[in-house]
Amino acid sequence: MDPPLSEGDLVLGIDLGTTTVKICVINAVSKEIVLEKARKTNADISTADLAASYANAEAVKDVVGFSEQDVRKIWTTVNGLLAGVDDSLTGKIKAIGLCGQQHGVMFWNQASCDEEIEDLHKDIPVGCSISSLITWQDQRCSREFLDSLPHAEPKQVVATGYGSASIFWLAKNAPDHLNGYDRAGTVMDFFATILARGRSMISPQNAETWGFFDRFEMSWNWDRLKESAFPIDLLPAISGQGCFLFVGHLRATARRNGEDVHLERSWHGITKRSVYVGVAYGDLQTSFIATVQNDDDAVLNFSTSSQVSFIRTRTDLPIPSSCDVRTYFGRMPDGVESHAGRELIVAPSLNGGNVLTFFVHNLKEWVESIGGTVNEEDIWPRVIALANEKNWAESNDPTVKPTLYGERFDANLRATVGNLSLVNADLGSLIRGILKGVIDNLEAMLPADYLRQSNVKRIVLTGSLFRTFPQLVQHVSRVFGLPIVLKEDTRDAAFGAALAVSTMTKDAWLQYL
């Protein structure tokens, strides 16, 4: 077996985000970034195409809020990013860390994937039996449906968009949609499986975002799921508590006519036989580990969604009902303080930059409805300029509650606009109100007083919105009343995925291979 990573070795981190795929290559020892690239996937599936994909059209015709993505387009995007990287660099990559959007679920047939996916450079063949990805934004599970599900143990939120809830919904409303599949996982789990030809496996980080997962026993709620006719055979195995279990080596074989056949070509210069593929992490945890510098830091991220998270240090404080507890990283390398047994408390809002994107899209439709023509690409620069032209501390903007997508702790929440007057009904004021409202909503979910009681000393800001709208930084400071640090050299989830893999100790490599 190869030794732990050494000087000169590189690690590849891949983040399969909701809208964008990012890759990051770092030096295995110094952790310095060697390469970063990003590309939008454009993987969202239209409503019309979604309806056509369900055999039982009657069961889904009245359902709104479906959110699914084309996994093949996501894979093609990853290949496109790596295709532009010189082989002299990729040839030094010795490990791959994956992370991405949590909560979502997809399905595949393992034998079909083994048989059909031979050349990793190419698009996933049409004959390969895989489903689309039901994303975390999916709204198909009504409150009434969720209330009909068994209670998860220990007590935990199970919301629409959670993998287990989505599988329950399909089993009841569109069981034919599951025919032919024998595996389920996040999109990152699927990628790890096809890269390494490993068994279907999920990390505790991602398992608990599905619901019906006992984080203390590191096990699914088997009994409750069996009693409720849940298709338990689809569930992936749980990886080790530390989340460092390796799925396997980068695929060096394909399945042809029932036999394994060796493939000579590498994956964009990455040599197959000597590269390890780690179990997929959650983008929350990898974003946090990439950003945080001190244990008493909280991280506030504002991108497609938004969230505040921090390391839990006081178990005597009751957790706010709007917040979740998430498994953090376990084993860390020698010389670095251990994260074993640590947890993150997170206020995971469903509302962030997606609210502003929805508003811009609607603005385009409003213009078109009165006979005008405008492109969204032309709207964005004006929206940004109008929002930034005034002093936010002095502007009398509308008060926007931006919960357009509800929240997991209350799916019935709706967006509202207050304090609207004759002098603040302009576009710039409304955009500022939306952006301020996202921050105000986060503070309502995870109050500033709770952060102080939890010994949080400062808030680290990440996400592109803070660079696009610089005055957001001051608004966070006013709302939370804690010292604020804006990460100018933002290291995102792709970096965190590479970092987590690179921190493997020799014992950890030996234990989990």
MARVEXTOR-497105 format. One record per residue (C-alpha): residue in three letters; x, y, z. Coordinates in steps of 0.02 Angstrom, whole numbers. Example, Ala and Ser with C-alpha at 12.3 -4.5 7.8 and 13.67 -1.06 7.14 Angstrom:
2
PT     r       px       py       pz
PT   ALA      615     -225      390
PT   SER      684      -53      357
END
This chain:
513
PT     r       px       py       pz
PT   MET        0        0        0
PT   ASP       59      176      -38
PT   PRO      120      279      111
PT   PRO       27      433      173
PT   LEU       34      584       61
PT   SER      203      670       50
PT   GLU      284      828      -19
PT   GLY      253      841     -204
PT   ASP       90      744     -198
PT   LEU      -70      836     -243
PT   VAL     -250      812     -187
PT   LEU     -404      850     -292
PT   GLY     -561      918     -210
PT   ILE     -725      917     -308
PT   ASP     -879     1011     -250
PT   LEU    -1042      965     -337
PT   GLY    -1141     1120     -294
PT   THR    -1322     1163     -331
PT   THR    -1280     1275     -479
PT   THR    -1092     1259     -499
PT   VAL     -957     1126     -497
PT   LYS     -791     1178     -423
PT   ILE     -624     1090     -420
PT   CYS     -475     1131     -312
PT   VAL     -302     1052     -316
PT   ILE     -191     1076     -163
PT   ASN      -19     1024     -109
PT   ALA      -41      875        7
PT   VAL       82      941      137
PT   SER       82     1132      130
PT   LYS     -105     1140       89
PT   GLU      -69     1279      -34
PT   ILE     -191     1295     -178
PT   VAL     -115     1244     -344
PT   LEU     -269     1262     -453
PT   GLU     -451     1318     -438
PT   LYS     -585     1311     -572
PT   ALA     -774     1324     -575
PT   ARG     -913     1303     -702
PT   LYS    -1102     1310     -698
PT   THR    -1189     1145     -731
PT   ASN    -1353     1210     -806
PT   ALA    -1421     1043     -745
PT   ASP    -1596     1095     -689
PT   ILE    -1732      994     -775
PT   SER    -1882     1089     -841
PT   THR    -2057     1058     -774
PT   ALA    -2115      986     -940
PT   ASP    -1970      864     -950
PT   LEU    -1997      812     -769
PT   ALA    -2180      773     -799
PT   ALA    -2134      666     -949
PT   SER    -2008      566     -847
PT   TYR    -2139      496     -728
PT   ALA    -2233      344     -790
PT   ASN    -2383      383     -680
PT   ALA    -2421      558     -744
PT   GLU    -2585      563     -648
PT   ALA    -2494      547     -482
PT   VAL    -2383      697     -514
PT   LYS    -2488      813     -621
PT   ASP    -2549      920     -474
PT   VAL    -2385      926     -380
PT   VAL    -2287     1088     -386
PT   GLY    -2112     1129     -330
PT   PHE    -2018      983     -405
PT   SER    -1830     1016     -412
PT   GLU    -1727      889     -506
PT   GLN    -1561      896     -598
PT   ASP    -1482      798     -740
PT   VAL    -1338      699     -664
PT   ARG    -1262      670     -835
PT   LYS    -1241      858     -858
PT   ILE    -1155      870     -688
PT   TRP    -1033      732     -736
PT   THR    -1000      815     -904
PT   THR     -962      979     -814
PT   VAL     -834      894     -702
PT   ASN     -751      816     -854
PT   GLY     -749      985     -941
PT   LEU     -658     1065     -796
PT   LEU     -527      928     -784
PT   ALA     -501      920     -972
PT   GLY     -419     1091     -966
PT   VAL     -291     1042     -834
PT   ASP     -118      991     -892
PT   ASP      -71      809     -866
PT   SER       92      862     -784
PT   LEU      -13      925     -639
PT   THR     -150      793     -633
PT   GLY      -19      656     -639
PT   LYS       35      707     -463
PT   ILE     -139      688     -389
PT   LYS     -141      547     -261
PT   ALA     -312      565     -180
PT   ILE     -483      634     -222
PT   GLY     -604      713      -99
PT   LEU     -786      739     -148
PT   CYS     -920      849      -71
PT   GLY    -1077      934     -129
PT   GLN    -1257      982     -104
PT   GLN    -1332      888       42
PT   HIS    -1507      815       73
PT   GLY    -1535      767     -109
PT   VAL    -1555      589     -174
PT   MET    -1531      494     -337
PT   PHE    -1542      311     -388
PT   TRP    -1441      195     -497
PT   ASN    -1416       13     -544
PT   GLN    -1241      -39     -495
PT   ALA    -1224     -179     -621
PT   SER    -1281      -64     -761
PT   CYS    -1154       68     -711
PT   ASP    -1014      -61     -700
PT   GLU    -1058     -126     -872
PT   GLU    -1089       38     -963
PT   ILE     -965      161     -890
PT   GLU     -798      111     -963
PT   ASP     -708      272    -1008
PT   LEU     -719      404     -871
PT   HIS     -674      541     -995
PT   LYS     -838      518    -1087
PT   ASP    -1016      567    -1045
PT   ILE    -1118      440     -947
PT   PRO    -1195      325    -1079
PT   VAL    -1381      333    -1110
PT   GLY    -1391      147    -1073
PT   CYS    -1326      171     -897
PT   SER    -1472      155     -776
PT   ILE    -1469      311     -668
PT   SER    -1605      431     -611
PT   SER    -1606      618     -601
PT   LEU    -1558      702     -437
PT   ILE    -1700      759     -325
PT   THR    -1619      912     -246
PT   TRP    -1630      990      -74
PT   GLN    -1741     1125     -149
PT   ASP    -1879     1001     -195
PT   GLN    -2049     1048     -123
PT   ARG    -2154      895     -167
PT   CYS    -2177      834       13
PT   SER    -2321      932       89
PT   ARG    -2338      962      275
PT   GLU    -2481      837      277
PT   PHE    -2372      705      193
PT   LEU    -2226      736      311
PT   ASP    -2341      721      462
PT   SER    -2396      550      399
PT   LEU    -2218      481      408
PT   PRO    -2154      386      559
PT   HIS    -2058      483      691
PT   ALA    -1870      480      667
PT   GLU    -1760      429      813
PT   PRO    -1682      521      896
PT   LYS    -1800      667      869
PT   GLN    -1747      759      712
PT   VAL    -1813      868      574
PT   VAL    -1872      777      418
PT   ALA    -1919      903      285
PT   THR    -1962      908      102
PT   GLY    -1805      889       -1
PT   TYR    -1729      765      123
PT   GLY    -1676      602       41
PT   SER    -1780      488      152
PT   ALA    -1935      596      132
PT   SER    -1914      597      -58
PT   ILE    -1897      407      -61
PT   PHE    -2053      390       47
PT   TRP    -2146      504      -74
PT   LEU    -2092      403     -227
PT   ALA    -2134      238     -143
PT   LYS    -2311      300     -110
PT   ASN    -2349      408     -262
PT   ALA    -2238      344     -403
PT   PRO    -2168      171     -357
PT   ASP    -2133      131     -540
PT   HIS    -2004      270     -537
PT   LEU    -1894      160     -427
PT   ASN    -1901        7     -540
PT   GLY    -1733      -57     -596
PT   TYR    -1630       34     -466
PT   ASP    -1538      -53     -325
PT   ARG    -1439       92     -251
PT   ALA    -1478      263     -180
PT   GLY    -1363      401     -123
PT   THR    -1318      583     -141
PT   VAL    -1248      637     -308
PT   MET    -1075      639     -226
PT   ASP    -1096      459     -170
PT   PHE    -1138      409     -348
PT   PHE     -984      497     -414
PT   ALA     -874      409     -285
PT   THR     -949      243     -337
PT   ILE     -918      263     -523
PT   LEU     -744      334     -495
PT   ALA     -688      193     -381
PT   ARG     -805       49     -425
PT   GLY     -836       40     -238
PT   ARG     -991      -13     -145
PT   SER    -1128      114     -115
PT   MET    -1079      209       42
PT   ILE    -1131      369      128
PT   SER    -1043      471      262
PT   PRO    -1131      513      426
PT   GLN    -1123      694      371
PT   ASN    -1236      660      223
PT   ALA    -1340      522      302
PT   GLU    -1405      636      438
PT   THR    -1463      762      306
PT   TRP    -1581      628      240
PT   GLY    -1669      599      405
PT   PHE    -1708      433      492
PT   PHE    -1525      418      540
PT   ASP    -1469      388      719
PT   ARG    -1311      490      737
PT   PHE    -1268      409      903
PT   GLU    -1283      230      841
PT   MET    -1219      274      667
PT   SER    -1364      179      592
PT   TRP    -1523      205      493
PT   ASN    -1689      189      588
PT   TRP    -1707       15      515
PT   ASP    -1856      -41      619
PT   ARG    -1960      114      590
PT   LEU    -1922      114      405
PT   LYS    -1964      -71      385
PT   GLU    -2131      -46      474
PT   SER    -2176       92      352
PT   ALA    -2141       -6      191
PT   PHE    -1987       97      152
PT   PRO    -1877       18       15
PT   ILE    -1733      -11      136
PT   ASP    -1631     -112       11
PT   LEU    -1591       51      -78
PT   LEU    -1505      129       73
PT   PRO    -1315      144       66
PT   ALA    -1199       78      200
PT   ILE    -1138      205      329
PT   SER     -952      244      326
PT   GLY     -843      260      481
PT   GLN     -882      393      610
PT   GLY     -731      497      562
PT   CYS     -794      508      382
PT   PHE     -622      457      318
PT   LEU     -667      286      248
PT   PHE     -605      265       71
PT   VAL     -722      199      -62
PT   GLY     -576      127     -159
PT   HIS     -448      163     -294
PT   LEU     -490      264     -446
PT   ARG     -575      144     -567
PT   ALA     -449       38     -659
PT   THR     -572      -88     -730
PT   ALA     -738      -98     -820
PT   ARG     -867     -236     -822
PT   ARG     -886     -322     -990
PT   ASN     -989     -479    -1017
PT   GLY     -985     -515     -832
PT   GLU     -796     -499     -816
PT   ASP     -681     -361     -756
PT   VAL     -572     -291     -894
PT   HIS     -421     -180     -859
PT   LEU     -427       -5     -936
PT   GLU     -260       71     -980
PT   ARG     -308      254     -996
PT   SER     -305      371     -847
PT   TRP     -436      500     -801
PT   HIS     -369      665     -870
PT   GLY     -192      614     -823
PT   ILE     -238      548     -650
PT   THR     -160      376     -637
PT   LYS     -290      252     -584
PT   ARG     -202      122     -482
PT   SER     -118      240     -360
PT   VAL     -260      362     -322
PT   TYR     -381      345     -176
PT   VAL     -561      405     -180
PT   GLY     -632      459      -13
PT   VAL     -811      440       46
PT   ALA     -909      598        1
PT   TYR     -925      736      130
PT   GLY    -1058      869      153
PT   ASP    -1027     1042       82
PT   LEU    -1075     1120      249
PT   GLN     -934     1031      340
PT   THR     -805     1055      203
PT   SER     -850     1240      188
PT   PHE     -831     1258      375
PT   ILE     -663     1169      387
PT   ALA     -600     1271      240
PT   THR     -649     1435      322
PT   VAL     -636     1424      510
PT   GLN     -474     1476      595
PT   ASN     -522     1465      779
PT   ASP     -640     1353      876
PT   ASP     -737     1505      935
PT   ASP     -773     1564      757
PT   ALA     -946     1554      681
PT   VAL     -963     1549      492
PT   LEU    -1101     1640      399
PT   ASN    -1117     1588      218
PT   PHE    -1226     1681       94
PT   SER    -1235     1598      -77
PT   THR    -1379     1500     -158
PT   SER    -1447     1468       16
PT   SER    -1380     1540      179
PT   GLN    -1328     1471      347
PT   VAL    -1238     1509      509
PT   SER    -1137     1370      591
PT   PHE    -1016     1349      736
PT   ILE     -932     1211      836
PT   ARG    -1039     1161      984
PT   THR     -947     1184     1148
PT   ARG    -1091     1196     1273
PT   THR    -1203     1043     1280
PT   ASP    -1304     1121     1422
PT   LEU    -1384     1249     1305
PT   PRO    -1545     1189     1222
PT   ILE    -1532     1193     1033
PT   PRO    -1649     1319      949
PT   SER    -1793     1230      862
PT   SER    -1745     1312      698
PT   CYS    -1569     1238      704
PT   ASP    -1491     1069      670
PT   VAL    -1344      976      745
PT   ARG    -1226      903      616
PT   THR    -1082      780      628
PT   TYR     -915      864      602
PT   PHE     -748      785      557
PT   GLY     -678      652      671
PT   ARG     -495      604      651
PT   MET     -369      736      608
PT   PRO     -181      724      579
PT   ASP      -44      721      710
PT   GLY       -3      895      773
PT   VAL     -178      960      740
PT   GLU     -305      969      881
PT   SER     -427      824      867
PT   HIS     -603      855      806
PT   ALA     -661      684      869
PT   GLY     -839      687      931
PT   ARG     -866      867      880
PT   GLU    -1029      935      816
PT   LEU    -1086     1086      721
PT   ILE    -1242     1185      764
PT   VAL    -1312     1259      605
PT   ALA    -1455     1373      558
PT   PRO    -1484     1305      382
PT   SER    -1596     1429      293
PT   LEU    -1670     1377      127
PT   ASN    -1672     1559       77
PT   GLY    -1521     1654       14
PT   GLY    -1463     1709     -156
PT   ASN    -1600     1599     -231
PT   VAL    -1729     1727     -172
PT   LEU    -1642     1866     -267
PT   THR    -1624     1752     -420
PT   PHE    -1810     1715     -413
PT   PHE    -1850     1901     -403
PT   VAL    -1740     1943     -553
PT   HIS    -1821     1802     -653
PT   ASN    -1993     1869     -608
PT   LEU    -1939     2045     -654
PT   LYS    -1899     1982     -828
PT   GLU    -2070     1900     -840
PT   TRP    -2158     2058     -781
PT   VAL    -2073     2158     -919
PT   GLU    -2121     2027    -1048
PT   SER    -2301     2022     -986
PT   ILE    -2324     2204    -1039
PT   GLY    -2243     2179    -1208
PT   GLY    -2062     2220    -1167
PT   THR    -1905     2119    -1199
PT   VAL    -1759     2102    -1079
PT   ASN    -1628     1971    -1038
PT   GLU    -1588     1920     -860
PT   GLU    -1404     1948     -899
PT   ASP    -1446     2131     -930
PT   ILE    -1551     2148     -772
PT   TRP    -1417     2091     -650
PT   PRO    -1293     2235     -674
PT   ARG    -1432     2363     -647
PT   VAL    -1497     2271     -493
PT   ILE    -1323     2269     -417
PT   ALA    -1290     2452     -457
PT   LEU    -1458     2511     -388
PT   ALA    -1436     2413     -226
PT   ASN    -1261     2482     -197
PT   GLU    -1294     2665     -239
PT   LYS    -1357     2714      -65
PT   ASN    -1292     2702      112
PT   TRP    -1379     2549      184
PT   ALA    -1366     2611      362
PT   GLU    -1466     2766      318
PT   SER    -1585     2700      184
PT   ASN    -1766     2676      234
PT   ASP    -1794     2512      144
PT   PRO    -1945     2397      149
PT   THR    -1938     2262      282
PT   VAL    -1933     2097      187
PT   LYS    -1958     1927      266
PT   PRO    -1878     1827      125
PT   THR    -1939     1652      169
PT   LEU    -2000     1621       -8
PT   TYR    -1948     1438        3
PT   GLY    -2011     1413      181
PT   GLU    -1893     1338      307
PT   ARG    -1863     1159      360
PT   PHE    -1930     1193      534
PT   ASP    -2087     1271      460
PT   ALA    -2128     1232      279
PT   ASN    -2280     1346      287
PT   LEU    -2179     1506      306
PT   ARG    -2209     1633      168
PT   ALA    -2118     1789      113
PT   THR    -2190     1958      165
PT   VAL    -2151     2141      131
PT   GLY    -2181     2276      261
PT   ASN    -2139     2460      288
PT   LEU    -2178     2495      105
PT   SER    -2209     2680       72
PT   LEU    -2218     2807      -68
PT   VAL    -2032     2841      -53
PT   ASN    -1958     2666      -43
PT   ALA    -2053     2569     -175
PT   ASP    -1910     2583     -299
PT   LEU    -1811     2434     -361
PT   GLY    -1651     2474     -267
PT   SER    -1741     2487     -100
PT   LEU    -1830     2322     -128
PT   ILE    -1668     2232     -173
PT   ARG    -1585     2299      -16
PT   GLY    -1736     2243       85
PT   ILE    -1720     2066       16
PT   LEU    -1533     2056       55
PT   LYS    -1552     2129      229
PT   GLY    -1698     2012      258
PT   VAL    -1591     1857      226
PT   ILE    -1473     1911      365
PT   ASP    -1615     1961      482
PT   ASN    -1694     1790      452
PT   LEU    -1532     1701      499
PT   GLU    -1522     1798      661
PT   ALA    -1702     1750      700
PT   MET    -1656     1567      673
PT   LEU    -1494     1578      774
PT   PRO    -1501     1731      888
PT   ALA    -1347     1833      924
PT   ASP    -1370     1806     1111
PT   TYR    -1361     1618     1084
PT   LEU    -1197     1637      991
PT   ARG    -1124     1739     1133
PT   GLN    -1184     1612     1263
PT   SER    -1099     1478     1157
PT   ASN     -933     1570     1172
PT   VAL     -929     1626      991
PT   LYS     -809     1772      978
PT   ARG     -827     1824      797
PT   ILE     -917     1785      634
PT   VAL     -823     1741      476
PT   LEU     -916     1787      316
PT   THR     -908     1683      157
PT   GLY    -1003     1683       -6
PT   SER    -1005     1785     -165
PT   LEU    -1147     1898     -109
PT   PHE    -1034     1990       13
PT   ARG     -918     2038     -129
PT   THR    -1061     2087     -244
PT   PHE    -1148     2190     -109
PT   PRO    -1008     2253        7
PT   GLN    -1125     2343      127
PT   LEU    -1197     2175      178
PT   VAL    -1044     2157      289
PT   GLN    -1092     2307      394
PT   HIS    -1272     2246      403
PT   VAL    -1214     2080      477
PT   SER    -1114     2177      606
PT   ARG    -1265     2282      653
PT   VAL    -1381     2132      666
PT   PHE    -1269     2012      763
PT   GLY    -1163     2136      862
PT   LEU    -1006     2028      852
PT   PRO     -838     2061      769
PT   ILE     -846     2020      584
PT   VAL     -711     1950      470
PT   LEU     -737     1945      282
PT   LYS     -637     1806      200
PT   GLU     -562     1894       51
PT   ASP     -465     1738        3
PT   THR     -620     1631       16
PT   ARG     -578     1448       23
PT   ASP     -734     1353      -21
PT   ALA     -803     1178       -6
PT   ALA     -692     1106     -144
PT   PHE     -539     1162      -47
PT   GLY     -615     1089      111
PT   ALA     -643      920       27
PT   ALA     -462      915      -28
PT   LEU     -403      973      143
PT   ALA     -503      837      234
PT   VAL     -427      700      127
PT   SER     -252      772      142
PT   THR     -260      767      332
PT   MET     -266      579      337
PT   THR     -140      503      457
PT   LYS      -46      342      418
PT   ASP     -152      249      546
PT   ALA     -310      314      465
PT   TRP     -256      255      294
PT   LEU     -216       84      363
PT   GLN     -375       70      465
PT   TYR     -498      116      330
PT   LEU     -426       33      175
END
